[in-house]
Amino acid sequence: MKNIIGLKELRENADTFISQVEKGRSFIVVRRSRPIFKIVPPDETDNTWETVIDFTKFYKDGISARQLLKKLRALNGKS
């Protein structure tokens, strides 16, 4: 079954639709009765996303953006 929603409805209830997409549902978004785009869950098997580095392996609780930038700048020789 196709789920058709209005653009205004999407804007007003984005969190609800995000939750539904995370559960596997898809939506066609319309504006003035014309489809403008489709929201679909990502295909986990298409290898689009790649983990470059997982900082939790080095820092159990993660790392702040400030600390990360400082370390990257040090690697690049910038202060």
N, C-alpha and C positions, 0 to 999 in steps of 0.2 A: 504494500500500500504506500502510495506517495503522500507525503505530508507537505502541504502547501501552507506557507505562512506569509503574512505581510511584513514588509520592511519595518514598519512602525512597531508591530508586535515583537519582532526580533529585538529591536533596540530597547523596548520597555521590559523585556523578559529575557535578556541575554543569558543570565545565569541558569535559568530553567532549560533553555535550549542547549547550552553547553553541557549540562548534566545528561540530557537526552542523547546528544551526539556521543558522549563518552560511553553510553550504554549501547551504542551501535545504530541508533536511528539516523536517518538522513532527512533533510528538508530542502524544499525548493522555495526560495524567497522571491516574492513578487512585489512589484511596485506598479500601481495603476493597472492592475490585472495582467501585467506582463512579467514573465519570469526574468530575473536579472542575475541570479547566481544560485548555486547549490552548495549546501553545507553537508559534508560527509565525513565520517570518521576516517582517520588515516589508515592506510593499509599497512599493517605491521610487517607484512612479508615483502614489501617492495624495496627495502633497503635504502629508502630516501634519507633517513636520519642515521647519523653515525656518531657514536660517542667518541670524542677526541681524547678527553681526559676526565677521569672521575676523581675530583679532589677529595672525596670522602675516603679514598684509600690512603691519602696522606694526612688528612685532617678529619678526624672522626665526625666532628660536628659541622663540617664544611668550612668555607672560608669567605670572608666578607669581600665585597667588590673592591674596597679600598686596598685590602691586603693583596688581592690578586693583581690589581694594577701596579702596585709597588713592585711586586715580584717580576711582572712582565717588563716593566721599565728597566729594572736591574739587569735582566737578561739581554735587553736590547742596548744596554750601555747608556741609557738616559736616566736623568735623575728626576 
